[in-house]
Amino acid sequence: MLQCEIKEGVNYLLQNLNEKDRQLFIKRYIEDLDIETIANEMNTSSSNIYMRISRCKKKLRKLVSKN
């Protein structure tokens, strides 16, 4: 029961990210890909990926603190 609630909570939070950021977050934290691999897959620089992840985490923290 608790696992189901956690899954729903995570899904709710991820739905608040735009599609690209949601995919980035999933690749990094669910699929456990390294930054360089993600950057190559998304045709961008590692520093861009670090920045986007940082912004995603900030947005998600804000959402969690509201609830």
Secondary structure, DSSP 4 states (H G I P E B T S, - for coil): -HHHHHHHHHHHHHHTS-HHHHHHHHHHHTS---HHHHHHHTTS-HHHHHHHHHHHHHHHHHHHHH-
